[in-house]
Amino acid sequence: FQKAEVLFKKKMFAAAELEAKRAYDDDPEQSDYLALLAWIQANKPNSEAQLPQILDKLNLAVKRGPESEKNRFYRAQVL
């Protein structure tokens, strides 16, 4: 998860997505993992067509972790 965050900040979206997916697959109940994965996908080039599915993921992340400001921020940015 932390590696995915670092790679995302470096704009290495493909590698960041891979690490975020790995973290999410290892622990799918972690709302932060799902939110980061969706946020990375939203920031990839040409992601506009996938925004409804990405928003669904972010809504689920906010539902699972309503206390997370990051999850709400990512959702707000996509909206």
Secondary structure, DSSP 8 states (H G I E B T S, - for coil): -HHHHHHHHTT-HHHHHHHHHHHHHH-TT-HHHHHHHHHHHHHSTT-GGGHHHHHHHHHHHHHH-TT-HHHHHHHHHH-
